[in-house]
Amino acid sequence: MAKEKVQEQDHSEIYDLSNRVARSTVAVVDALTQRGAFKGEELSTIGQLRDQSLQIIQLAETYQQEAAAES
């Protein structure tokens, strides 16, 4: 019974926060990259961070669209 209650929780707050953090991360990475703030050996790690942030944005947008469709 407790397990069912956990599954029914509203996760919109974490999706919203994740979406905002990921968008900010992408903006910062893009700005710093344009300014030449990273060394060559750091670029793959920074690129991975940017890609992961984009994945979070996509997940959050999908969740929000599904939640809106259910309402």
TIRO-2110 file (N, C-alpha, C; in Angstrom, 1 decimal):
// TIRO-2110
0.8, -1.2, 0.0, N, 1, A
0.0, 0.0, 0.0, CA, 1, A
0.9, 1.3, 0.0, C, 1, A
1.9, 1.2, 0.8, N, 2, A
2.8, 2.4, 0.8, CA, 2, A
3.5, 2.6, -0.5, C, 2, A
3.8, 1.4, -1.2, N, 3, A
4.4, 1.5, -2.5, CA, 3, A
3.5, 2.2, -3.5, C, 3, A
2.3, 1.9, -3.4, N, 4, A
1.3, 2.6, -4.4, CA, 4, A
1.3, 4.1, -4.1, C, 4, A
1.4, 4.5, -2.9, N, 5, A
1.3, 5.9, -2.5, CA, 5, A
2.5, 6.6, -3.1, C, 5, A
3.7, 6.0, -3.1, N, 6, A
4.9, 6.6, -3.6, CA, 6, A
4.8, 6.8, -5.1, C, 6, A
4.2, 5.8, -5.8, N, 7, A
4.1, 5.9, -7.2, CA, 7, A
3.1, 7.0, -7.7, C, 7, A
2.2, 7.4, -6.8, N, 8, A
1.2, 8.4, -7.2, CA, 8, A
1.6, 9.8, -6.8, C, 8, A
2.8, 10.0, -6.3, N, 9, A
3.3, 11.3, -5.9, CA, 9, A
3.4, 12.2, -7.2, C, 9, A
3.3, 13.5, -6.9, N, 10, A
3.4, 14.5, -8.0, CA, 10, A
4.9, 14.8, -8.1, C, 10, A
5.5, 14.6, -9.3, N, 11, A
6.9, 14.9, -9.5, CA, 11, A
7.1, 16.2, -10.3, C, 11, A
6.0, 17.0, -10.5, N, 12, A
6.1, 18.2, -11.3, CA, 12, A
7.2, 19.2, -10.8, C, 12, A
7.3, 19.3, -9.5, N, 13, A
8.3, 20.2, -8.9, CA, 13, A
9.7, 19.9, -9.3, C, 13, A
10.1, 18.6, -9.2, N, 14, A
11.5, 18.2, -9.5, CA, 14, A
11.7, 18.3, -11.0, C, 14, A
10.7, 18.0, -11.8, N, 15, A
10.8, 18.2, -13.3, CA, 15, A
11.0, 19.7, -13.6, C, 15, A
10.2, 20.5, -13.0, N, 16, A
10.3, 22.0, -13.3, CA, 16, A
11.7, 22.5, -12.9, C, 16, A
12.2, 22.1, -11.7, N, 17, A
13.5, 22.6, -11.2, CA, 17, A
14.6, 22.0, -12.1, C, 17, A
14.5, 20.8, -12.4, N, 18, A
15.5, 20.1, -13.3, CA, 18, A
15.6, 20.8, -14.7, C, 18, A
14.4, 21.2, -15.2, N, 19, A
14.3, 21.8, -16.5, CA, 19, A
15.0, 23.2, -16.4, C, 19, A
14.7, 24.0, -15.4, N, 20, A
15.4, 25.3, -15.2, CA, 20, A
16.9, 25.2, -15.0, C, 20, A
17.3, 24.3, -14.2, N, 21, A
18.8, 24.1, -14.0, CA, 21, A
19.5, 23.7, -15.3, C, 21, A
18.9, 22.7, -16.0, N, 22, A
19.5, 22.3, -17.2, CA, 22, A
19.5, 23.4, -18.3, C, 22, A
18.5, 24.2, -18.4, N, 23, A
18.5, 25.3, -19.3, CA, 23, A
19.6, 26.3, -19.0, C, 23, A
19.7, 26.6, -17.7, N, 24, A
20.8, 27.5, -17.2, CA, 24, A
22.2, 26.9, -17.5, C, 24, A
22.3, 25.6, -17.3, N, 25, A
23.6, 25.0, -17.6, CA, 25, A
24.0, 25.1, -19.0, C, 25, A
23.0, 24.8, -19.9, N, 26, A
23.3, 25.0, -21.3, CA, 26, A
23.7, 26.4, -21.7, C, 26, A
23.0, 27.4, -21.1, N, 27, A
23.3, 28.8, -21.4, CA, 27, A
24.7, 29.1, -20.9, C, 27, A
25.1, 28.7, -19.7, N, 28, A
26.4, 29.0, -19.2, CA, 28, A
27.5, 28.3, -20.1, C, 28, A
27.3, 27.0, -20.4, N, 29, A
28.3, 26.3, -21.2, CA, 29, A
28.4, 27.0, -22.5, C, 29, A
27.3, 27.4, -23.2, N, 30, A
27.4, 28.1, -24.5, CA, 30, A
28.1, 29.4, -24.4, C, 30, A
27.8, 30.2, -23.3, N, 31, A
28.5, 31.5, -23.2, CA, 31, A
30.0, 31.3, -22.9, C, 31, A
30.3, 30.4, -22.0, N, 32, A
31.7, 30.2, -21.7, CA, 32, A
32.5, 29.7, -22.9, C, 32, A
31.9, 28.8, -23.7, N, 33, A
32.5, 28.2, -24.8, CA, 33, A
32.8, 29.3, -25.9, C, 33, A
31.8, 30.2, -26.1, N, 34, A
32.0, 31.3, -27.1, CA, 34, A
33.2, 32.2, -26.6, C, 34, A
33.4, 32.3, -25.3, N, 35, A
34.4, 33.2, -24.8, CA, 35, A
35.8, 32.5, -24.7, C, 35, A
35.8, 31.2, -25.1, N, 36, A
37.1, 30.5, -25.0, CA, 36, A
37.5, 30.2, -23.6, C, 36, A
36.6, 29.9, -22.7, N, 37, A
37.0, 29.7, -21.3, CA, 37, A
37.5, 28.3, -21.0, C, 37, A
37.4, 27.4, -22.0, N, 38, A
37.7, 26.0, -21.7, CA, 38, A
39.0, 25.6, -22.5, C, 38, A
39.8, 24.7, -21.9, N, 39, A
41.0, 24.1, -22.6, CA, 39, A
40.5, 23.0, -23.4, C, 39, A
41.3, 22.7, -24.4, N, 40, A
40.9, 21.6, -25.3, CA, 40, A
40.6, 20.3, -24.7, C, 40, A
41.3, 19.9, -23.7, N, 41, A
41.1, 18.6, -23.0, CA, 41, A
39.8, 18.7, -22.2, C, 41, A
39.3, 19.8, -21.9, N, 42, A
38.1, 19.9, -21.1, CA, 42, A
36.8, 19.9, -22.0, C, 42, A
37.0, 20.0, -23.3, N, 43, A
35.8, 20.2, -24.2, CA, 43, A
34.9, 19.0, -24.2, C, 43, A
35.5, 17.8, -24.2, N, 44, A
34.6, 16.6, -24.2, CA, 44, A
33.8, 16.5, -23.0, C, 44, A
34.3, 16.8, -21.8, N, 45, A
33.6, 16.7, -20.6, CA, 45, A
32.5, 17.8, -20.6, C, 45, A
32.8, 19.0, -21.1, N, 46, A
31.8, 20.1, -21.1, CA, 46, A
30.7, 19.7, -22.1, C, 46, A
31.1, 19.1, -23.2, N, 47, A
30.2, 18.7, -24.2, CA, 47, A
29.2, 17.6, -23.7, C, 47, A
29.7, 16.7, -22.9, N, 48, A
28.9, 15.7, -22.2, CA, 48, A
27.9, 16.3, -21.2, C, 48, A
28.4, 17.3, -20.5, N, 49, A
27.5, 18.0, -19.5, CA, 49, A
26.4, 18.7, -20.3, C, 49, A
26.7, 19.3, -21.4, N, 50, A
25.7, 20.0, -22.2, CA, 50, A
24.7, 19.0, -22.8, C, 50, A
25.2, 17.9, -23.3, N, 51, A
24.3, 16.9, -23.8, CA, 51, A
23.4, 16.3, -22.8, C, 51, A
23.9, 16.1, -21.6, N, 52, A
23.1, 15.6, -20.5, CA, 52, A
22.0, 16.6, -20.1, C, 52, A
22.4, 17.8, -20.1, N, 53, A
21.4, 18.9, -19.8, CA, 53, A
20.3, 18.9, -20.8, C, 53, A
20.7, 18.7, -22.1, N, 54, A
19.6, 18.7, -23.1, CA, 54, A
18.7, 17.5, -22.9, C, 54, A
19.3, 16.4, -22.5, N, 55, A
18.4, 15.2, -22.2, CA, 55, A
17.4, 15.5, -21.1, C, 55, A
17.9, 16.2, -20.1, N, 56, A
17.0, 16.5, -18.9, CA, 56, A
15.9, 17.4, -19.4, C, 56, A
16.3, 18.4, -20.3, N, 57, A
15.3, 19.3, -20.8, CA, 57, A
14.2, 18.6, -21.6, C, 57, A
14.6, 17.6, -22.4, N, 58, A
13.7, 16.8, -23.2, CA, 58, A
12.8, 16.0, -22.3, C, 58, A
13.4, 15.4, -21.3, N, 59, A
12.6, 14.6, -20.3, CA, 59, A
11.5, 15.4, -19.6, C, 59, A
12.0, 16.6, -19.2, N, 60, A
11.0, 17.5, -18.4, CA, 60, A
9.9, 18.0, -19.3, C, 60, A
10.3, 18.3, -20.6, N, 61, A
9.2, 18.8, -21.5, CA, 61, A
8.2, 17.7, -21.8, C, 61, A
8.7, 16.5, -22.0, N, 62, A
7.9, 15.3, -22.3, CA, 62, A
6.9, 15.1, -21.1, C, 62, A
7.5, 15.2, -19.9, N, 63, A
6.6, 15.0, -18.7, CA, 63, A
5.6, 16.1, -18.6, C, 63, A
6.0, 17.3, -18.9, N, 64, A
5.0, 18.4, -18.8, CA, 64, A
3.9, 18.3, -19.8, C, 64, A
4.3, 17.8, -21.0, N, 65, A
3.3, 17.6, -22.1, CA, 65, A
2.3, 16.5, -21.7, C, 65, A
2.8, 15.4, -21.1, N, 66, A
2.0, 14.3, -20.7, CA, 66, A
1.1, 14.7, -19.6, C, 66, A
1.6, 15.5, -18.6, N, 67, A
0.8, 16.0, -17.5, CA, 67, A
-0.3, 16.9, -18.0, C, 67, A
0.0, 17.7, -19.0, N, 68, A
-1.0, 18.7, -19.5, CA, 68, A
-2.1, 17.9, -20.3, C, 68, A
-1.7, 16.8, -21.0, N, 69, A
-2.7, 16.0, -21.7, CA, 69, A
-3.6, 15.3, -20.8, C, 69, A
-3.1, 14.9, -19.6, N, 70, A
-4.0, 14.2, -18.6, CA, 70, A
-4.9, 15.1, -17.9, C, 70, A
-4.6, 16.4, -17.9, N, 71, A
-5.5, 17.3, -17.1, CA, 71, A
-6.7, 17.7, -17.9, C, 71, A
END
